[in-house]
Amino acid sequence: MNEAGRSKTPFLFGINYEISEGFFVPNPLQQHDILFDFNGVSNTKNDEEAIPDFRFDTFPEDFSTYQQRFDRVMRGLQCGDSQLVNLTIKTPLQSSLSLRDIFTHSRTMYRLYVPETFVCFSPEIFVKIENCNIRTFPMKGTIDASVENAAETILNDPKEIAEHRASVDLLCDDLREIATDLTVKRFRYIDTLKTSKGEILQVSSEIEGTLPDDWAENIGTLIFKLLPAGSIAGVPKNASLEIIREAEQESRGYYTGIAGYFDGKSLDTCVLIRFIEQQGDRLFFRSGGGVTINSICEKEYREAIRKVYLPLPPTP
């Protein structure tokens, strides 16, 4: 990454959550093995054909299984080891759509398809770098848009406020490792996401800082200093990562890792959430959410399941 940054060579990359595996594709617009669309920059054309009728059946883990993991996280919170932990689940699914079909028809800011491995349709920016300006957009807080007064409900929920503030504080701490002149430009604004199950609201913030003039020459070094992404770990990061390992008891792989595209001048990256992975002939949807001391297990369980969706218009 550093070498490509120095030579201004465009590249696509991905790094898994454990920072143990990754891929690097120079001049990615010239290949069609790994498909991507990052904010309209893509090596594939959008398919404007109508989405066919499809089957998308999910089989979430039962509540008691989730509760065991939730209780492990809560013990860490109660002991003061962490203020916020991102807890995730793995949901088996069956669909008449292939991973490539899902990539083709999804409508979201970031789409990525690695054959026989995963498809991701992420709404969450990790960092964007242009000139010497770096911005990050922590996303914390989800609610069904059909809930009465949904926006007011989530913006005024004390648990959601605390969770989001902790995530913003962590991302500010992370950016201080590589940037100066940090400022929170926007705090807790709402985006509307369309899904096959209807609309949901997501709460984000925007943090901005300044990088050195030679940032592109050290682009890989800078990005690795920020990993794992704070929004999918917890506060403080290292203690929260240990709680996650004990609670989830399996690797996340590329789920909640990051991916990005460098065009030779600027960098656009995303967090790999809204994620379906392939293991042999089986598919699994990975989802989760932040847990704080004020979290209610049943609500967190429902939120994790609510995030199991496809970003497609509802079928008639």
Secondary structure, DSSP 8 states (H G I E B T S, - for coil): -HHHHHHT--EEEEE-TTSS-EEEEESGGG--SSEEEETTEESS----S------EEE----HHHHHHHHHHHHHHHHTTS-SEEEEEEEEEEEESS-HHHHHHH--SSEEEEETTTEEEEE--EEEEEETTEEEE--EEEEEETTSTTHHHHHHT-HHHHHHHHHHHHHHHHHHHTT-EEEEEEEEEEEEEEEETTEEEEEEEEEEEEE--TTGGGGHHHHHHHT-S-GGGSEESHHHHHHHHHHHH-S--TTTT-EEEEE-SS-EEEEE--SEEEEETTEEEEEEEEEE-TT--HHHHHHHHHHT---SS----
